[in-house]
Each structure stands twice: as C-alpha cells, then as structure tokens.
Amino acid sequence: MKRLLIILFALAFLPVTLHQIRAEDKPEGVKLLSSHETIAAFTGSSFRTCRHHTANCPDKCHHAGSVVSFSVKEYLNYVKLGKYGDPKAEKFQVMVEDQLGTVKVDKATLAKIKALKSGDTVKLSWNHNYVTKGGSSFPVRTITKLEVVKKSE
C-alpha cells in the first residue's frame, strides 16, 4: 500500500504538457478545458531524461524521450472553459517520441515537426483536455494544428 501511495504521489508531478491523445488511443471521455491558437516560433528539440518517479523507471516508464519546444509570439484565439483550463502560455512543449520508440503524436504532425528548423514560424494550435481512459482521468495537451507560416504572411 505504501509503495502504491508513493507511485501515485510521483505521478502527480509528471509534466502534463508532454501527454498527447492519438487517434489509436481511443479514450472513453474527453472534456475540453481550454483551446489555444497561436503564432509561435519553433525553438528546437531535446532529449528529456527519466525522472525516476515510478517502479517502471527508467527502462519501461515512457517518461523520457524527444521533446520539441515552441515559443508563443501571439495568440490568435483562446478559450478557457471552466477554472481548470490552462491560462495563455508563453511556450509549449510536447514529447514526440519516448525512449522506447513509442510515437506520442499523430504521423502527420510528426512529419511536420521533423521538417521544422529552429526559428521557423508556425501556426500552432492545441487543446487542453481532461481525458478518461481505463478508469483513470488525467490532463492531456493535444496539437490540433501545425502549419509553417510563409515569410510573406
């Protein structure tokens, strides 16, 4: 029981910006908490190491992996539904692939991300959802749009 409490406590501190909903994950319920439409600059990618918070760490936890970052330049649209939605952000990060090779974003988004160069300006939209799956509920941020902005725009 004590070990379960330690694991649950550790899970509460995982970075929630790294979770994505993929179509193949098929959650039981999704509640939109906030929606963000922005113009952002791609600031690059890095490898985030495991933080050793669960019994599966570091080899089977899916916490470590390739993370991409964006710096928000301006908001085009923002909707917050209820008190738990994310506020406007200055930056956005998402894990695209974990250390076990599990892709965390859909294939089309991954292809767009791989084509980006540091400093590229993009239209970036994401939703902050509250997802129910397998009897658990947790926050998930999902990229809904990623388009390179041409210099003339």
Disulfide bonds with the S-S distance in Angstrom:
none
